[in-house]
């Protein structure tokens, strides 16, 4: 590899060679990581920072870690340097240039060297190999370019019982409903465009992960699932047992009944819900069942609390302030499992001026409901109020402001 192709960057506590961004810029001047010989996206530092937060927050020993699709190897090296409870990290990429760069980056970080094994194989092959030789990982990271679907089964099958798998997805368009048939093909779930597309994408992917776990009589519980910029990040703990898996299918996987006309939505628990919608109780239009999806909580409160505490202490995490905003919002809103609504969309349907989000929250609370702002959209509100009450608040406030 030519010297001018790469530059040294510091991320977290690691020093790594990465593709020179000046060589891979679009006509508008922005860096395009897909054009580089080895994939590295500096905009995903928050994704990697969240890995460091979660692994430290969990507080257990990680005897084996698998960074399955490593690119430059920066995540795996950072885990070796920044998570004290880690013994061995397999940093893997099938691309020969990536593999060579990983080895060079390991040499740049001598404190990580003794804990790192660089491998070159397909991610699914790595997962199978680790299981076969009896080195089942305590943590598996799946961060592909696009969808994690092709690697989901082997990651869940390989990780030890009680272990953690971290998934990243950047194919938000099919997950969030822009391409319903693509979601159906890739994730076996029917979704469509809604005003809560970002949350729908999270619940779609998490539902797919959970149903995949069920194939091998396993269950998952999310430690943290969030959307940020152009990606979704989900950390799940994996449990074993047909009984626990069945309980997950009956209580935590289900559907969202949604009205495309007025935006009414309600959660329907249980995988066995028959297909097809009914009539909207608000406007009378035919509703659609979106799913199957994950319809339970999106985070573990204890892990979120510990991550927030650690974000104050781990000063080298460059994205810690933006992650704190997400974590604090998740802490407030995760007890409410109904998808958020957007004040602007409801006001538009009702043909009234858009009231202030704070006024809508105050109105719903005055009516006895829980209501909090969501981090996912500027005008997103999550509430356990029935949709009729939501409409009433927005309509009255909107008319008052006209």
URDAHU-V71867 format. One record per residue. N is the residue number from 0. RES is the residue in one letter. PHI is phi in radians with two decimals (none if undefined). OMEGA is omega in whole degrees, -180 to 180 (none if undefined). Layout:
N:RES:PHI:OMEGA, N:RES:PHI:OMEGA
This chain:
0:X:none:-178, 1:X:-1.23:-177, 2:X:-1.06:-176, 3:X:-1.25:180, 4:X:-1.27:-172, 5:X:-2.29:176, 6:X:-2.30:178, 7:X:-1.58:177, 8:X:-2.18:173, 9:X:-1.81:175, 10:X:-2.33:-173, 11:X:1.04:178, 12:X:-1.70:-176, 13:X:-1.75:168, 14:X:-1.96:-175, 15:X:-2.40:170, 16:X:-1.38:179, 17:X:-2.33:178, 18:X:-0.99:179, 19:X:-1.16:-175, 20:X:-1.10:-179, 21:X:-1.17:-178, 22:X:-1.56:-173, 23:X:-2.33:-180, 24:X:-1.83:175, 25:X:-1.29:180, 26:X:-1.10:179, 27:X:-1.52:177, 28:X:1.62:-179, 29:X:-1.43:-180, 30:X:-1.32:178, 31:X:-1.97:-175, 32:X:-1.11:-179, 33:X:-1.19:179, 34:X:-1.45:-176, 35:X:-1.27:-179, 36:X:-1.14:175, 37:X:-2.28:-173, 38:X:-1.26:172, 39:X:-2.62:-180, 40:X:-2.04:-180, 41:X:-1.11:179, 42:X:-1.24:-179, 43:X:-1.67:179, 44:X:-1.06:179, 45:X:-1.11:177, 46:X:-1.09:-179, 47:X:-1.27:176, 48:X:-1.06:180, 49:X:-1.12:176, 50:X:-1.08:180, 51:X:-1.09:179, 52:X:-1.06:-175, 53:X:-1.14:-178, 54:X:-1.12:176, 55:X:-1.27:-179, 56:X:-1.19:-179, 57:X:-1.11:170, 58:X:1.36:177, 59:X:-1.71:179, 60:X:-1.45:177, 61:X:-1.93:-178, 62:X:-1.20:179, 63:X:-2.34:175, 64:X:-2.15:178, 65:X:-2.10:172, 66:X:-1.65:-162, 67:X:-1.33:-177, 68:X:-2.26:-159, 69:X:-1.52:-177, 70:X:1.07:179, 71:X:-1.33:-178, 72:X:1.56:-173, 73:X:-1.11:-179, 74:X:-1.14:-179, 75:X:-1.09:178, 76:X:-1.12:178, 77:X:-1.12:177, 78:X:-1.06:180, 79:X:-1.10:-177, 80:X:-1.55:-166, 81:X:-1.93:177, 82:X:-2.04:-174, 83:X:-1.05:-174, 84:X:-1.50:-179, 85:X:-1.85:178, 86:X:-1.69:-175, 87:X:-2.48:-180, 88:X:-2.16:172, 89:X:-1.53:180, 90:X:-1.89:-166, 91:X:-2.19:167, 92:X:-2.74:-177, 93:X:-1.35:-178, 94:X:-1.24:-176, 95:X:-1.12:179, 96:X:-1.23:177, 97:X:-1.11:-180, 98:X:-1.05:179, 99:X:-1.12:-180, 100:X:-1.17:176, 101:X:-1.00:-179, 102:X:-1.10:178, 103:X:-1.15:-179, 104:X:-1.22:175, 105:X:-1.10:178, 106:X:-1.11:179, 107:X:-1.26:-176, 108:X:-2.22:-175, 109:X:-1.02:180, 110:X:-1.20:179, 111:X:-1.66:-168, 112:X:-1.00:-176, 113:X:-1.21:-177, 114:X:-1.80:-173, 115:X:-1.95:170, 116:X:-2.15:179, 117:X:-1.58:-180, 118:X:-2.19:179, 119:X:-2.26:177, 120:X:-2.81:174, 121:X:-1.06:-177, 122:X:-1.03:178, 123:X:-1.13:177, 124:X:-1.15:177, 125:X:-1.04:-180, 126:X:-1.01:180, 127:X:-1.13:-180, 128:X:-1.10:-179, 129:X:-1.11:177, 130:X:-1.16:-176, 131:X:-1.13:-178, 132:X:-1.58:176, 133:X:1.37:178, 134:X:-1.99:-178, 135:X:-1.14:-174, 136:X:-1.22:171, 137:X:-1.47:176, 138:X:-2.50:175, 139:X:-2.12:177, 140:X:-1.92:179, 141:X:-2.14:-177, 142:X:-2.29:-178, 143:X:-1.51:170, 144:X:-1.58:-177, 145:X:2.02:-173, 146:X:-1.67:174, 147:X:-1.48:-174, 148:X:-0.93:-177, 149:X:-1.13:-175, 150:X:-2.01:-172, 151:X:-1.20:-176, 152:X:-1.07:-175, 153:X:-1.17:177, 154:X:-1.11:-179, 155:X:-1.22:-179, 156:X:-1.31:-174, 157:X:-1.50:-175, 158:X:-1.06:-180, 159:X:-1.18:177, 160:X:-1.12:-174, 161:X:1.60:179, 162:X:-1.41:-173, 163:X:-2.16:172, 164:X:-2.15:176, 165:X:-1.87:-179, 166:X:-2.01:170, 167:X:-2.12:173, 168:X:-2.32:175, 169:X:-2.04:178, 170:X:-1.55:-175, 171:X:-1.19:-177, 172:X:-1.10:177, 173:X:-1.19:-180, 174:X:-1.11:-175, 175:X:-1.62:172, 176:X:1.87:-180, 177:X:-1.22:179, 178:X:-2.17:-174, 179:X:-1.00:-177, 180:X:-1.24:177, 181:X:-1.16:175, 182:X:-1.10:-180, 183:X:-1.09:-179, 184:X:-1.24:-173, 185:X:-1.48:-173, 186:X:-2.06:178, 187:X:0.99:-178, 188:X:-2.52:179, 189:X:-1.63:176, 190:X:-2.37:179, 191:X:-2.53:179, 192:X:-1.12:177, 193:X:-2.44:175, 194:X:-1.51:178, 195:X:-2.11:-174, 196:X:-1.04:-179, 197:X:-1.19:177, 198:X:-1.22:178, 199:X:-1.02:179, 200:X:-1.08:178, 201:X:-1.09:-177, 202:X:-1.19:177, 203:X:-1.15:-180, 204:X:-1.12:-179, 205:X:-1.12:176, 206:X:-1.11:178, 207:X:-1.10:178, 208:X:-1.04:-178, 209:X:-1.13:-179, 210:X:-1.19:176, 211:X:-1.14:177, 212:X:-1.06:-179, 213:X:-1.11:179, 214:X:-1.02:-178, 215:X:-1.94:177, 216:X:0.96:176, 217:X:-2.14:178, 218:X:-2.28:177, 219:X:-2.22:172, 220:X:-2.28:-180, 221:X:-1.27:171, 222:X:-1.49:177, 223:X:-2.83:175, 224:X:-2.38:-177, 225:X:-2.58:175, 226:X:-2.07:179, 227:X:-2.64:-179, 228:X:0.91:-175, 229:X:-1.86:-176, 230:X:-2.41:171, 231:X:-2.00:177, 232:X:-2.21:-178, 233:X:-2.33:173, 234:X:-1.99:178, 235:X:-2.18:168, 236:X:-1.68:-173, 237:X:-1.86:179, 238:X:-2.10:-178, 239:X:-2.01:174, 240:X:2.16:-179, 241:X:-1.09:-179, 242:X:-1.13:180, 243:X:-1.17:178, 244:X:-1.13:179, 245:X:-1.12:178, 246:X:-1.11:176, 247:X:-1.07:-179, 248:X:-1.15:-176, 249:X:-1.52:-174, 250:X:-2.00:-171, 251:X:-2.03:173, 252:X:-1.98:-178, 253:X:-3.01:-175, 254:X:-2.41:169, 255:X:-2.03:174, 256:X:-1.41:-171, 257:X:-2.35:177, 258:X:-1.79:-180, 259:X:-1.13:-178, 260:X:-1.42:-173, 261:X:-1.89:178, 262:X:1.60:176, 263:X:-0.92:176, 264:X:-2.60:173, 265:X:-2.60:-179, 266:X:-1.53:177, 267:X:-2.09:-177, 268:X:-1.40:172, 269:X:1.84:-178, 270:X:-1.24:-173, 271:X:-1.51:179, 272:X:-1.00:-180, 273:X:-1.14:-179, 274:X:-1.27:178, 275:X:1.70:-179, 276:X:-1.75:177, 277:X:-1.98:179, 278:X:-1.87:-179, 279:X:-1.18:179, 280:X:-1.27:-179, 281:X:-1.64:-173, 282:X:-2.07:178, 283:X:1.50:178, 284:X:-1.26:179, 285:X:-1.32:179, 286:X:-1.58:-179, 287:X:-2.16:174, 288:X:-1.62:178, 289:X:-1.66:178, 290:X:2.45:7, 291:X:-1.21:-176, 292:X:-2.38:168, 293:X:-1.36:-175, 294:X:-2.07:179, 295:X:-1.90:-176, 296:X:-1.11:-178, 297:X:-1.89:-178, 298:X:-2.81:173, 299:X:-1.75:-173, 300:X:-1.02:-178, 301:X:-1.12:179, 302:X:-1.15:178, 303:X:-1.09:179, 304:X:-1.05:-180, 305:X:-1.17:178, 306:X:-1.14:178, 307:X:-1.10:178, 308:X:-1.12:-180, 309:X:-1.19:180, 310:X:-1.06:176, 311:X:-1.29:-173, 312:X:-1.63:-175, 313:X:-1.48:-170, 314:X:-1.19:-179, 315:X:-1.40:179, 316:X:-1.33:-172, 317:X:-1.21:-179, 318:X:-1.81:-171, 319:X:-1.10:-179, 320:X:-1.19:178, 321:X:-1.22:176, 322:X:-1.19:177, 323:X:-1.10:178, 324:X:-1.08:179, 325:X:-1.13:-178, 326:X:-1.11:179, 327:X:-1.14:178, 328:X:-1.18:179, 329:X:-1.06:179, 330:X:-1.04:180, 331:X:-1.26:-166, 332:X:-1.77:-170, 333:X:-1.26:177, 334:X:-1.22:179, 335:X:-1.77:-171, 336:X:-1.65:176, 337:X:-1.34:180, 338:X:-1.02:178, 339:X:-1.13:170, 340:X:-2.09:180, 341:X:-1.83:-176, 342:X:-1.01:-178, 343:X:-1.11:-178, 344:X:-1.24:179, 345:X:-1.14:179, 346:X:-1.09:179, 347:X:-1.12:179, 348:X:-1.12:-178, 349:X:-1.39:180, 350:X:1.05:175, 351:X:-2.24:175, 352:X:-1.12:179, 353:X:-1.30:176, 354:X:-1.33:176, 355:X:-1.17:-180, 356:X:-1.04:-179, 357:X:-1.10:179, 358:X:-1.19:180, 359:X:-1.13:179, 360:X:-1.08:180, 361:X:-1.10:180, 362:X:-1.09:-179, 363:X:-1.13:178, 364:X:-1.15:177, 365:X:-1.10:178, 366:X:-1.48:176, 367:X:1.72:-179, 368:X:-1.73:169, 369:X:-1.45:178, 370:X:-2.72:179, 371:X:-2.47:176, 372:X:-1.36:177, 373:X:-1.81:180, 374:X:-1.30:-169, 375:X:-1.30:178, 376:X:-2.48:-179, 377:X:-1.05:-178, 378:X:-1.99:-177, 379:X:-1.50:178, 380:X:-2.25:175, 381:X:-1.89:-177, 382:X:-2.60:174, 383:X:-1.58:179, 384:X:-1.20:172, 385:X:-1.21:-172, 386:X:-1.17:178, 387:X:-1.12:179, 388:X:-1.17:177, 389:X:-1.07:178, 390:X:-1.04:-179, 391:X:-1.07:180, 392:X:-1.05:-176, 393:X:-1.19:180, 394:X:-1.16:-179, 395:X:-1.14:-180, 396:X:-1.19:-180, 397:X:-1.16:179, 398:X:-1.21:-180, 399:X:-1.14:-178, 400:X:-1.55:-177, 401:X:-1.45:none
